[in-house]
Amino acid sequence: MNQVKLSPIAVPKTSEVLASELRRQIMSSGLPTGAPLPTERDLIAQTGLSRSSVREALKILAAENLITTRPGRFGGTATSRPDDESLGRSISLFVHGRGITLAALLQAREAIEPPLAALAATSRTEEELKTLVQVTQKVEDAVDDLPTFLHENVNWHIAIAAASHNELLRAFMSASAKLIYKATSIDNFTTPDVRSQVIQAHRRILKAIVEQDADAARRRMARHLAATTAAMRELADAPLEFDL
């Protein structure tokens, strides 16, 4: 006689179900950042869930930077949005946990930044161009001050990404800034000769963006990053290291 056979059924935790529903509503309703959520007591009354399940659901959303909670009499829970910092932490944890190498970072930059430069050439506003000119000058002014030079160099690449008007790629570049800074601060890498080459490359790329020449901006950024990769080839297989 045939019998009904069943496989194990995975039932999600009630806290995960509530977190999923709140996440859906926050993301799809167009609520502005800072919009208040129902109180913990109201969520318990509306859903029939236990206090522990509601609190666990809120913890899940807080970890995703979708809500912020302020304790106290005048506190409460409000909607939020993931920002560059939260994306940066996620990328850093991924890189650290998976042992991502410098070579992988360099490959990612070579894949992403030339198209960003091309987009910046065609999409930049006059204000963004002004910012890029200022940051380019700051890099040049810091040529003899290595920590400042490296910091402004990262800002230069982020300014290019911002001028592209591609929010996703801009966020990735901003989130990767810490990794880029760490990669370029390796001992004996950023020599005076390398800094001089960086400045010349920046000037050429900036010129293409000023002239709104997307093809030239793409080619010059690609050459710039290829030179960086070549200079760091001996270190490329080393895992990236940084403070979490």
C-alpha positions in Angstrom: 0.0 0.0 0.0 1.4 3.4 -1.0 1.9 5.9 1.8 2.2 9.6 1.7 5.8 10.7 2.2 6.8 14.1 3.3 10.1 15.9 3.5 11.1 18.1 6.5 9.4 21.5 6.3 11.3 24.5 7.2 9.1 27.0 9.0 10.5 30.5 9.3 10.7 32.1 12.7 7.9 34.5 13.5 10.5 37.3 14.0 11.8 36.7 10.4 8.3 36.8 9.0 7.6 40.1 10.8 11.0 41.5 9.7 10.3 40.5 6.1 6.9 42.3 6.1 8.2 45.4 7.8 11.1 45.5 5.3 8.7 45.2 2.4 6.6 48.0 3.6 9.6 50.3 4.4 11.2 49.7 1.0 8.0 49.8 -1.1 5.9 52.5 0.6 8.3 55.4 -0.1 8.5 56.4 3.5 11.0 59.1 4.1 14.0 58.6 6.3 12.9 59.3 9.9 9.3 58.2 9.5 8.0 56.7 12.7 7.2 53.0 13.0 4.5 51.7 15.3 5.6 51.3 18.8 6.7 47.9 20.1 3.4 47.6 22.0 1.4 48.4 18.9 3.3 45.9 16.8 2.5 43.2 19.4 -1.1 44.2 19.4 -1.4 44.3 15.6 0.5 41.0 14.9 -0.4 38.9 17.9 3.3 38.0 18.2 5.3 37.8 21.4 7.4 40.7 22.7 10.6 38.7 22.1 9.6 38.0 18.4 8.9 41.7 17.8 12.1 42.8 19.4 14.1 40.2 17.4 12.5 41.5 14.2 13.5 45.0 15.0 17.0 43.9 15.7 17.2 42.3 12.2 16.0 45.5 10.6 18.4 47.6 12.7 21.3 45.5 11.6 20.3 46.1 7.9 20.2 49.9 8.7 16.5 50.0 7.7 15.5 51.4 11.1 17.0 53.3 14.0 15.8 53.1 17.5 16.2 55.8 20.2 15.6 54.7 23.7 13.9 56.7 26.4 10.6 58.5 27.1 10.8 60.5 23.9 12.5 57.8 21.8 11.0 55.4 19.3 11.7 53.5 16.1 12.0 55.3 12.8 12.8 54.3 9.2 16.3 54.6 7.9 18.2 53.8 4.7 21.4 51.9 4.1 24.3 54.3 3.5 27.8 54.2 2.2 29.2 53.4 5.6 27.0 50.4 6.1 27.9 49.1 2.6 31.5 49.7 3.4 31.3 47.6 6.5 29.6 44.8 4.6 32.2 44.8 1.8 35.0 44.9 4.4 33.6 41.9 6.2 33.2 40.0 3.0 36.8 40.8 1.9 38.2 39.8 5.3 36.0 36.7 5.7 36.8 35.4 2.2 40.5 36.3 2.1 40.0 38.5 -0.9 43.4 39.5 -2.4 44.8 42.8 -3.6 44.7 41.4 -7.1 40.9 41.0 -6.9 40.5 44.6 -5.7 42.7 45.8 -8.6 40.7 43.8 -11.1 37.4 45.3 -9.7 38.8 48.8 -10.1 39.9 48.1 -13.7 36.4 46.8 -14.5 34.5 49.7 -12.8 36.5 52.9 -13.0 37.1 53.4 -16.7 33.3 53.3 -17.4 32.8 55.7 -14.4 35.3 58.1 -16.0 33.4 57.9 -19.3 30.1 58.6 -17.6 31.6 61.5 -15.6 32.8 63.0 -18.9 29.2 63.0 -20.3 27.2 63.5 -17.1 29.1 65.8 -14.9 27.7 69.2 -13.9 29.6 72.4 -13.7 29.6 72.1 -9.9 30.9 68.6 -10.0 33.6 69.6 -12.4 34.6 72.4 -10.0 34.8 69.9 -7.2 36.9 67.6 -9.3 39.3 70.4 -10.3 39.7 71.3 -6.6 40.4 67.7 -5.5 42.9 67.3 -8.4 44.7 70.4 -7.0 44.6 69.0 -3.5 46.3 65.8 -4.6 49.0 67.8 -6.3 49.5 70.1 -3.3 50.0 67.1 -1.1 52.7 65.4 -3.2 55.3 65.7 -0.4 52.8 64.7 2.4 52.2 61.0 1.8 49.2 60.4 4.2 47.4 63.5 2.8 48.3 62.5 -0.7 46.8 59.1 -0.3 43.7 60.5 1.4 43.1 63.1 -1.4 43.8 60.4 -4.1 40.9 58.4 -2.7 38.7 61.5 -2.7 39.7 62.1 -6.3 38.4 58.7 -7.4 35.2 59.2 -5.4 34.7 62.6 -7.1 34.9 60.9 -10.5 32.3 58.3 -9.3 30.0 61.0 -8.0 30.2 62.9 -11.3 29.1 59.7 -13.2 25.6 60.0 -11.7 25.4 56.2 -11.3 24.4 55.9 -7.7 25.1 52.2 -7.4 28.6 52.4 -8.8 29.3 55.6 -6.8 28.2 53.8 -3.6 30.5 50.9 -4.4 33.4 53.2 -5.0 32.8 55.1 -1.8 32.4 51.9 0.2 35.6 50.6 -1.3 37.6 53.8 -0.4 39.0 52.2 2.8 40.3 49.2 0.8 41.8 51.5 -1.9 43.5 53.6 0.8 44.9 50.5 2.4 46.1 49.1 -0.9 47.9 52.3 -1.9 49.5 52.8 1.5 51.7 49.7 1.2 55.3 50.4 2.2 57.6 51.4 -0.6 54.8 51.5 -3.2 53.8 55.2 -3.3 57.2 56.5 -4.1 57.9 60.1 -5.3 58.0 58.7 -8.9 54.7 56.9 -8.5 53.1 60.0 -7.1 54.4 62.1 -10.0 52.9 59.5 -12.4 49.6 59.6 -10.6 49.4 63.4 -10.8 50.1 63.3 -14.6 47.4 60.6 -15.1 44.9 62.7 -13.1 45.6 65.7 -15.2 45.0 63.8 -18.4 41.8 62.2 -17.2 40.6 65.5 -15.9 41.3 67.1 -19.3 39.1 64.5 -21.0 36.3 65.1 -18.5 36.5 68.9 -19.0 36.3 68.4 -22.7 33.4 65.8 -22.2 35.4 63.2 -24.2 34.1 60.0 -22.8 36.3 57.7 -24.9 39.5 59.5 -23.9 38.4 59.5 -20.2 37.8 55.8 -20.4 41.1 55.0 -22.1 43.2 57.3 -19.8 41.6 55.9 -16.6 42.2 52.3 -17.9 45.9 53.2 -18.5 46.2 54.8 -15.1 44.8 51.7 -13.3 46.9 49.3 -15.5 50.0 51.2 -14.4 48.9 50.9 -10.8 48.3 47.1 -11.2 51.7 46.7 -12.8 53.4 48.6 -10.0 51.8 46.4 -7.4 52.1 43.1 -9.2 54.5 41.5 -6.7 52.0 42.2 -3.9 48.8 41.2 -5.8 48.4 37.8 -4.2 48.5 39.0 -0.7 45.1 39.1 1.2 43.9 42.6 2.0 44.4 43.5 5.7 42.6 46.3 7.6 41.0 47.1 10.9 37.4 45.9 11.1 
